[in-house]
Amino acid sequence: MNVELLIEIGGWIGTAALLLAYGLVSTRRLAGDSAIYQALNLVGGALILINSFYHGAMPSVVVNIFWVAIGLFALGRAFQRKGKEAS
């Protein structure tokens, strides 16, 4: 499988992950601060970031850099909160 095809597949998987996360939160099946929601956003944003960079879509690259950064921050907070609850 060539690199271009992998990047395209990754972009579609990333898009699906973001839409799944949005749909699950919108239908109240996931909380917006849950680790699963944040992980879906993080993975989706990262895959779309790679795809956008490959295609030279710099506005999308910038948006997804922030999307990934917010996902990392929120996921870190979710794990911190879970660790405090376990103590």
GROMACS elastic network, one bead per residue, 0.5 to 0.9 nm:
[ bonds ]
;  ai    aj funct       b0    kb
    1     4     6  0.85441   500
    1     5     6  0.67732   500
    1     6     6  0.70814   500
    2     5     6  0.55613   500
    2     6     6  0.64951   500
    2     7     6  0.88946   500
    3     6     6  0.50757   500
    3     7     6  0.61628   500
    3     8     6  0.86309   500
    4     7     6  0.51402   500
    4     8     6  0.62390   500
    4     9     6  0.86745   500
    4    54     6  0.85332   500
    5     8     6  0.50490   500
    5     9     6  0.61199   500
    5    10     6  0.84435   500
    6     9     6  0.51085   500
    6    10     6  0.59760   500
    6    11     6  0.85215   500
    7    11     6  0.61193   500
    7    12     6  0.87245   500
    7    47     6  0.80231   500
    7    48     6  0.88767   500
    7    50     6  0.71093   500
    7    51     6  0.55532   500
    7    54     6  0.77396   500
    8    11     6  0.50743   500
    8    12     6  0.63897   500
    8    13     6  0.86809   500
    8    51     6  0.65549   500
    9    12     6  0.51781   500
    9    13     6  0.61637   500
    9    14     6  0.85296   500
    9    51     6  0.89549   500
   10    13     6  0.50212   500
   10    14     6  0.59882   500
   10    15     6  0.85104   500
   10    44     6  0.87213   500
   10    47     6  0.54687   500
   10    48     6  0.72052   500
   10    50     6  0.81076   500
   10    51     6  0.70921   500
   11    14     6  0.50299   500
   11    15     6  0.61609   500
   11    16     6  0.86167   500
   11    44     6  0.80474   500
   11    46     6  0.89694   500
   11    47     6  0.54317   500
   11    49     6  0.80913   500
   11    50     6  0.75275   500
   11    51     6  0.53074   500
   11    52     6  0.80247   500
   12    15     6  0.50148   500
   12    16     6  0.61583   500
   12    17     6  0.85852   500
   12    44     6  0.89711   500
   12    47     6  0.82944   500
   12    48     6  0.78297   500
   12    51     6  0.89697   500
   13    16     6  0.50176   500
   13    17     6  0.61172   500
   13    18     6  0.87104   500
   13    44     6  0.70415   500
   13    47     6  0.73605   500
   13    48     6  0.84029   500
   14    17     6  0.50364   500
   14    18     6  0.62956   500
   14    19     6  0.86310   500
   14    40     6  0.84734   500
   14    41     6  0.84556   500
   14    43     6  0.65448   500
   14    45     6  0.63497   500
   14    46     6  0.73271   500
   14    48     6  0.54585   500
   14    49     6  0.88554   500
   15    18     6  0.52707   500
   15    19     6  0.62042   500
   15    20     6  0.85099   500
   15    44     6  0.60628   500
   15    45     6  0.80476   500
   15    47     6  0.81182   500
   15    48     6  0.68240   500
   16    19     6  0.51319   500
   16    20     6  0.59234   500
   16    21     6  0.84912   500
   16    44     6  0.74210   500
   17    20     6  0.50773   500
   17    21     6  0.61015   500
   17    22     6  0.85799   500
   17    40     6  0.54788   500
   17    41     6  0.68051   500
   17    43     6  0.72653   500
   17    44     6  0.50681   500
   17    45     6  0.85286   500
   18    21     6  0.51340   500
   18    22     6  0.61524   500
   18    23     6  0.85281   500
   18    40     6  0.63548   500
   18    41     6  0.55288   500
   18    42     6  0.86348   500
   18    43     6  0.83531   500
   18    44     6  0.53351   500
   18    45     6  0.73323   500
   19    22     6  0.50651   500
   19    23     6  0.59722   500
   19    24     6  0.84918   500
   19    44     6  0.88265   500
   20    23     6  0.50738   500
   20    24     6  0.60459   500
   20    25     6  0.85848   500
   20    37     6  0.89720   500
   20    40     6  0.78507   500
   21    24     6  0.52342   500
   21    25     6  0.62469   500
   21    26     6  0.84868   500
   21    30     6  0.80619   500
   21    32     6  0.89138   500
   21    36     6  0.83461   500
   21    37     6  0.55940   500
   21    38     6  0.81742   500
   21    39     6  0.89688   500
   21    40     6  0.59559   500
   21    41     6  0.66625   500
   22    25     6  0.52969   500
   22    26     6  0.59409   500
   22    27     6  0.85431   500
   22    37     6  0.82849   500
   22    41     6  0.87088   500
   23    26     6  0.50304   500
   23    27     6  0.60799   500
   23    28     6  0.84339   500
   23    29     6  0.84727   500
   24    27     6  0.52821   500
   24    28     6  0.60655   500
   24    29     6  0.50264   500
   24    30     6  0.54419   500
   24    31     6  0.82958   500
   24    37     6  0.81431   500
   25    29     6  0.59110   500
   25    31     6  0.59513   500
   25    32     6  0.60368   500
   25    37     6  0.76883   500
   26    29     6  0.77149   500
   26    30     6  0.82422   500
   27    30     6  0.78222   500
   28    31     6  0.66124   500
   28    32     6  0.87587   500
   30    33     6  0.84024   500
   30    34     6  0.68057   500
   30    36     6  0.78633   500
   30    37     6  0.67354   500
   31    34     6  0.52313   500
   31    35     6  0.88142   500
   31    36     6  0.88009   500
   31    37     6  0.72009   500
   32    35     6  0.86836   500
   32    37     6  0.63159   500
   32    38     6  0.76728   500
   33    36     6  0.86040   500
   33    37     6  0.69771   500
   33    38     6  0.69996   500
   33    74     6  0.72435   500
   33    75     6  0.82263   500
   33    77     6  0.89196   500
   33    78     6  0.69845   500
   34    37     6  0.53645   500
   34    38     6  0.63643   500
   34    39     6  0.86291   500
   34    74     6  0.87753   500
   34    75     6  0.79892   500
   34    78     6  0.66812   500
   35    38     6  0.51154   500
   35    39     6  0.59499   500
   35    40     6  0.85621   500
   35    74     6  0.80471   500
   35    75     6  0.57094   500
   35    76     6  0.87314   500
   35    77     6  0.89819   500
   35    78     6  0.58216   500
   35    79     6  0.73938   500
   36    39     6  0.50500   500
   36    40     6  0.61544   500
   36    41     6  0.86067   500
   36    75     6  0.86348   500
   37    40     6  0.52335   500
   37    41     6  0.63087   500
   37    42     6  0.86319   500
   37    71     6  0.89945   500
   37    75     6  0.88177   500
   38    41     6  0.50545   500
   38    42     6  0.60199   500
   38    43     6  0.86135   500
   38    70     6  0.87035   500
   38    71     6  0.53935   500
   38    72     6  0.77507   500
   38    74     6  0.65374   500
   38    75     6  0.56384   500
   38    78     6  0.86151   500
   39    43     6  0.60542   500
   39    44     6  0.82848   500
   39    71     6  0.69801   500
   39    72     6  0.82311   500
   39    75     6  0.68344   500
   40    43     6  0.53409   500
   40    44     6  0.58724   500
   40    45     6  0.83110   500
   40    71     6  0.86984   500
   41    44     6  0.51074   500
   41    45     6  0.58114   500
   41    46     6  0.83696   500
   41    67     6  0.74544   500
   41    68     6  0.73366   500
   41    71     6  0.61726   500
   42    45     6  0.52366   500
   42    46     6  0.60895   500
   42    47     6  0.86493   500
   42    67     6  0.70931   500
   42    68     6  0.50457   500
   42    69     6  0.80221   500
   42    70     6  0.81013   500
   42    72     6  0.66877   500
   42    75     6  0.85155   500
   43    46     6  0.51457   500
   43    47     6  0.61758   500
   43    48     6  0.85939   500
   43    68     6  0.78104   500
   43    71     6  0.87289   500
   44    47     6  0.53066   500
   44    48     6  0.61762   500
   44    49     6  0.84305   500
   44    64     6  0.89832   500
   44    68     6  0.84552   500
   45    48     6  0.51971   500
   45    49     6  0.59020   500
   45    50     6  0.86826   500
   45    63     6  0.87398   500
   45    64     6  0.52917   500
   45    65     6  0.76132   500
   45    66     6  0.87886   500
   45    67     6  0.58978   500
   45    68     6  0.55468   500
   45    71     6  0.84707   500
   46    50     6  0.63411   500
   46    51     6  0.87053   500
   46    64     6  0.68546   500
   46    65     6  0.77043   500
   46    67     6  0.82230   500
   46    68     6  0.61346   500
   47    50     6  0.52612   500
   47    51     6  0.63170   500
   47    52     6  0.86056   500
   47    64     6  0.89938   500
   48    52     6  0.58887   500
   48    53     6  0.84080   500
   48    60     6  0.81445   500
   48    61     6  0.79269   500
   48    64     6  0.70230   500
   49    52     6  0.51248   500
   49    53     6  0.60514   500
   49    54     6  0.85280   500
   49    60     6  0.70562   500
   49    61     6  0.51401   500
   49    62     6  0.81084   500
   49    63     6  0.82980   500
   49    64     6  0.53293   500
   49    65     6  0.68532   500
   49    68     6  0.86170   500
   50    53     6  0.52009   500
   50    54     6  0.61598   500
   50    55     6  0.87156   500
   50    61     6  0.77899   500
   51    54     6  0.51692   500
   51    55     6  0.63666   500
   51    56     6  0.86549   500
   51    57     6  0.85820   500
   51    61     6  0.85736   500
   52    55     6  0.51530   500
   52    56     6  0.60144   500
   52    58     6  0.69298   500
   52    59     6  0.86039   500
   52    60     6  0.60671   500
   52    61     6  0.56217   500
   52    64     6  0.87559   500
   53    57     6  0.59707   500
   53    58     6  0.65425   500
   53    60     6  0.80767   500
   53    61     6  0.58592   500
   54    57     6  0.77783   500
   55    58     6  0.85317   500
   56    59     6  0.89081   500
   56    60     6  0.89138   500
   56    61     6  0.82386   500
   57    60     6  0.55818   500
   57    61     6  0.63089   500
   57    62     6  0.89908   500
   58    62     6  0.61961   500
   58    63     6  0.86086   500
   59    62     6  0.52502   500
   59    63     6  0.63226   500
   59    64     6  0.86706   500
   60    63     6  0.50800   500
   60    64     6  0.60716   500
   60    65     6  0.85269   500
   61    64     6  0.52053   500
   61    65     6  0.61271   500
   61    66     6  0.88078   500
   62    65     6  0.50996   500
   62    66     6  0.65437   500
   62    67     6  0.86109   500
   63    66     6  0.53780   500
   63    67     6  0.61372   500
   63    68     6  0.87555   500
   64    68     6  0.59325   500
   64    69     6  0.82928   500
   65    68     6  0.52832   500
   65    69     6  0.61597   500
   65    70     6  0.86473   500
   66    70     6  0.60158   500
   66    71     6  0.83897   500
   67    70     6  0.52772   500
   67    71     6  0.61401   500
   67    72     6  0.86739   500
   68    72     6  0.60781   500
   68    73     6  0.85612   500
   69    72     6  0.51195   500
   69    73     6  0.61907   500
   69    74     6  0.85867   500
   70    73     6  0.50910   500
   70    74     6  0.60320   500
   70    75     6  0.83830   500
   71    74     6  0.51525   500
   71    75     6  0.58606   500
   71    76     6  0.83504   500
   72    75     6  0.51400   500
   72    76     6  0.60060   500
   72    77     6  0.85906   500
   73    76     6  0.51611   500
   73    77     6  0.63071   500
   73    78     6  0.87268   500
   74    77     6  0.50487   500
   74    78     6  0.61612   500
   74    79     6  0.87140   500
   75    79     6  0.62740   500
   75    80     6  0.85505   500
   76    79     6  0.52336   500
   76    80     6  0.61435   500
   76    81     6  0.86081   500
   77    81     6  0.60408   500
   77    82     6  0.84996   500
   78    81     6  0.51442   500
   78    82     6  0.61709   500
   78    83     6  0.86357   500
   79    83     6  0.60950   500
   79    84     6  0.86487   500
   80    83     6  0.50803   500
   80    84     6  0.63007   500
   80    85     6  0.87049   500
   81    84     6  0.51773   500
   81    85     6  0.62739   500
   81    86     6  0.87638   500
   82    85     6  0.51070   500
   82    86     6  0.63239   500
   82    87     6  0.88899   500
   83    86     6  0.51879   500
   83    87     6  0.64891   500
   84    87     6  0.52516   500
